């Protein structure tokens, strides 16, 4: 297999890359933030000077983990991008969360160089990235997926092929729709309990094992009660995902009114300077809206 190329060493990329090193893989890495690269060098990775350099030094697999569509496009097609250094037979695995149509377009461009592409966005946030227990949803050719599956399994507790290229991104958008609405209604419900004079903590304990129970309830309700909104998954990133949700839903004519409403809530949080908080900060949105404090007992 040779060295794995890894481009994008942010809040998710650093722990994901470290998990690959811990699993015994050799990495050549690149990021525009020097301090992030230094963290991986300290863990044993080789520094690449550009995406093209990473592609030229990598073996079969190059992974990208970047903020959004423009950054992935630049890394693949821009000056000193992957297209300038890749070679036939390599596989680019984009683990970023971007627009599905962009994934498909980049896949077509790479195919012209004999390079396959898998889109493999993740769910689970920083905590699960660190633990190597992300949910990874992939799109691409089955035979290409088989080539990269074992590597992905070192970063995730579940790795699923859900369809052709772009299907992974669609799956991630569905995930983000459900997560966002779920967090919002948890905050809405706990605010109702508080406003009505009932302890939200007791409500949480009463419903968590019933049909209303969910991973979101388990993760986010205690954060709201503690006022603990360190990320996790930042509001700004969820807004980005919602823009991709709404762009995609409109392009295929699928109504998404709940997602549009929760996106507006998150935009309001961002407007108050809370875009770097965990998306569970929707609890703060409802505290302000209803004049309650979920932290008070």
C-alpha positions in Angstrom: 0.0 0.0 0.0 2.9 2.4 0.8 2.3 5.6 2.7 -1.1 7.0 3.1 -1.5 10.6 2.1 -3.6 12.7 4.5 -4.6 16.3 3.7 -6.5 18.4 6.2 -5.4 18.4 9.8 -8.2 20.2 11.6 -10.2 19.3 14.7 -11.2 16.0 13.1 -8.3 15.3 10.8 -5.6 15.3 13.5 -7.1 12.5 15.6 -8.1 10.6 12.5 -4.6 10.7 11.2 -3.1 9.8 14.6 -5.4 6.7 14.7 -4.0 5.5 11.4 -0.4 6.0 12.7 -1.4 4.1 15.9 -2.7 1.3 13.7 0.7 1.0 12.1 0.3 2.9 8.9 2.9 5.4 7.5 1.6 8.8 6.6 2.6 11.8 4.5 0.6 14.8 5.5 -0.2 18.4 4.5 -2.1 21.3 6.0 -1.9 25.1 5.5 -1.6 25.3 9.3 2.0 24.6 10.3 1.2 23.7 13.9 -1.2 21.0 12.8 1.5 19.4 10.6 4.0 19.6 13.5 1.6 17.5 15.7 1.6 14.8 13.1 5.3 15.0 12.5 5.7 14.5 16.3 3.6 11.3 16.0 5.8 10.0 13.2 4.3 11.3 9.9 6.3 12.8 7.0 5.6 16.4 6.0 4.4 17.1 2.5 5.0 20.5 0.9 1.7 20.6 -1.0 -1.2 18.4 -2.1 0.7 17.5 -5.2 3.8 16.5 -3.2 1.6 14.3 -0.9 0.1 12.6 -4.0 3.5 12.0 -5.4 4.8 10.5 -2.2 1.7 8.5 -1.3 1.1 4.9 -2.2 -2.4 3.7 -3.1 -4.5 5.9 -0.9 -4.9 9.7 -0.4 -7.3 11.0 2.3 -8.7 14.5 2.4 -10.5 15.9 5.5 -11.4 19.6 4.7 -14.0 22.2 5.7 -16.2 22.4 2.6 -16.5 22.1 -1.1 -14.3 25.1 -2.1 -11.3 23.7 -0.1 -11.7 20.2 -1.5 -11.9 21.6 -5.0 -8.8 23.7 -4.5 -6.8 20.8 -3.1 -7.8 18.5 -6.0 -7.8 20.9 -8.9 -5.9 24.0 -7.8 -2.2 24.9 -8.3 0.0 22.2 -6.8 -3.2 20.2 -6.2 -3.7 16.4 -6.3 -4.2 16.4 -10.0 -0.6 17.7 -10.4 0.9 14.8 -8.4 -1.4 11.8 -8.6 -0.9 8.8 -10.8 -3.1 6.1 -12.3 -4.2 3.5 -9.8 -4.4 5.7 -6.7 -7.6 6.2 -4.7 -8.7 9.6 -3.3 -10.9 9.2 -0.3 -12.6 12.5 0.6 -13.9 12.3 4.1 -15.0 16.0 4.2 -18.7 16.9 4.2 -19.3 18.7 1.0 -22.0 19.1 -1.7 -22.8 15.8 -3.5 -22.6 17.3 -7.0 -19.1 18.6 -6.2 -18.0 15.1 -5.2 -19.3 13.7 -8.4 -17.6 16.4 -10.5 -14.2 15.9 -8.7 -14.6 12.1 -9.2 -15.0 12.7 -13.0 -11.9 14.9 -13.1 -9.8 12.4 -11.2 -11.0 9.6 -13.4 -9.4 11.3 -16.3 -6.1 10.7 -14.6 -6.9 7.0 -13.9 -7.6 7.9 -10.2 -10.6 6.5 -8.4 -12.6 8.4 -5.8 -14.6 7.5 -2.8 -16.7 10.0 -0.8 -16.7 9.0 2.8 -18.0 11.7 5.2 -18.1 10.9 8.9 -20.4 11.5 11.8 -19.5 11.6 15.5 -17.6 14.8 16.1 -14.2 15.3 17.7 -14.8 12.8 20.6 -15.4 9.9 18.3 -12.7 11.0 16.0 -10.3 10.7 18.9 -11.7 7.3 19.9 -11.7 6.0 16.4 -15.4 5.2 16.6 -16.8 7.5 13.9 -19.7 6.4 11.6 -18.3 6.5 8.1 -20.7 6.5 5.1 -19.1 5.9 1.7 -20.1 6.2 -1.9 -18.2 4.8 -4.9 -17.5 1.6 -6.8 -17.7 -1.6 -4.7 -14.3 -2.8 -5.8 -12.7 0.6 -5.0 -14.4 0.6 -1.6 -12.9 -2.8 -0.8 -9.5 -1.4 -1.4 -9.9 1.3 1.3 -12.3 -0.4 3.7 -9.7 -1.7 6.1 -8.0 1.7 6.4 -11.4 3.4 7.1 -12.1 0.8 9.8 -9.1 2.2 11.8 -11.0 5.5 12.1 -14.6 4.3 12.5 -16.7 1.9 14.4 -19.0 1.5 11.4 -18.0 1.7 7.7 -20.9 1.4 5.2 -21.0 1.6 1.4 -24.3 3.2 0.6 -24.2 3.7 -3.1 -22.3 5.3 -6.0 -20.0 8.3 -5.7 -21.9 11.1 -4.0 -24.2 8.8 -2.0 -21.9 9.1 1.0 -22.5 12.9 1.0 -26.3 12.5 0.6 -26.2 10.1 3.6 -24.2 12.6 5.6 -26.7 15.4 4.8 -29.6 13.2 6.0 -27.6 12.5 9.1 -27.1 16.2 9.7 -30.8 17.0 9.1 -31.9 14.4 11.7 -29.3 15.4 14.2 -30.0 19.2 14.0 -33.8 18.8 14.3 -33.3 16.3 17.1 -31.1 18.7 19.1 -33.5 21.5 18.5 -36.5 19.6 19.8 -34.6 18.4 22.8 -33.9 22.1 23.7 -37.5 23.0 22.9 -38.9 20.2 25.1 -36.5 20.9 28.0 -37.4 24.6 27.9 -41.1 23.7 28.1 -40.5 21.6 31.1 -38.5 24.4 32.8 -41.1 27.0 31.9 -43.8 24.8 33.3 -42.0 24.3 36.7 -40.9 20.7 36.1 -37.2 19.8 36.5 -35.8 19.1 33.0 -33.3 16.6 34.5 -36.1 14.5 35.8 -37.9 14.7 32.5 -34.7 13.5 30.8 -34.4 10.5 33.1 -38.1 9.7 32.7 -38.0 9.6 28.8 -34.5 8.6 27.9 -35.2 4.8 27.8 -38.5 5.3 25.9 -39.3 6.1 22.3 -38.0 9.6 22.7 -34.6 8.3 23.7 -31.7 8.9 21.2 -28.0 9.3 21.0 -28.7 13.1 20.7 -30.7 13.1 23.9 -28.0 11.2 25.7 -25.2 13.5 24.5 -26.8 16.9 24.3 -29.3 17.1 27.2 -26.7 16.7 29.9 -24.6 19.4 28.1 -27.5 21.8 28.2 -28.1 21.1 32.0 -24.4 21.8 32.6 -24.1 24.8 30.2 -21.2 22.9 28.6 -20.9 23.8 24.9 -17.3 23.1 24.1 -17.2 21.4 20.6 -18.0 18.5 19.8 -19.3 19.7 16.5 -19.3 23.4 15.9 -22.4 25.4 15.1 -20.5 26.9 12.1 -19.9 23.5 10.6 -23.5 22.5 11.1 -24.6 25.6 9.3 -22.3 24.7 6.4 -23.9 21.3 6.3 -27.4 22.8 6.3 -26.5 25.0 3.3 -25.5 21.8 1.5 -28.8 20.2 2.6 -30.9 23.1 1.3 -29.0 23.4 -1.9 -29.3 19.7 -2.6 -33.0 19.4 -1.5 -33.9 22.3 -3.8 -31.9 20.8 -6.7 -33.9 17.6 -6.5 -37.3 19.2 -5.5 -37.4 17.7 -2.0 -39.0 19.9 0.7 -37.0 20.4 3.9 -38.9 22.9 6.1 -37.7 21.6 9.4 -34.1 21.7 8.3 -34.6 25.3 7.0 -36.0 26.4 10.4 -33.2 24.8 12.4 -30.6 26.3 10.0 -32.1 29.8 10.9 -31.7 29.0 14.6 -28.1 28.2 14.2 -27.5 31.3 12.0 -29.0 33.3 14.9 -26.5 31.7 17.3 -23.7 32.5 14.9 -24.9 36.1 14.7 -24.4 36.3 18.5 -20.8 35.1 18.1 -21.6 31.5 19.2 -20.6 29.8 15.9 -17.6 28.1 17.6 -19.7 26.4 20.2 -21.0 22.9 20.0 -24.3 22.6 18.1 -25.9 21.6 21.4 -25.8 25.4 22.0 -29.3 25.3 20.5 -30.1 25.0 24.2 -28.9 28.6 24.6 -31.2 29.7 21.7 -34.2 28.3 23.5 -33.1 29.7 26.9 -33.1 33.2 25.3 -36.3 32.6 23.4 -38.2 31.4 26.5 -36.4 33.3 29.3 -35.3 30.2 31.1 -32.0 28.8 32.4 -31.6 25.1 31.9 -28.6 25.0 34.2 -30.6 26.1 37.3 -32.1 23.3 39.4 
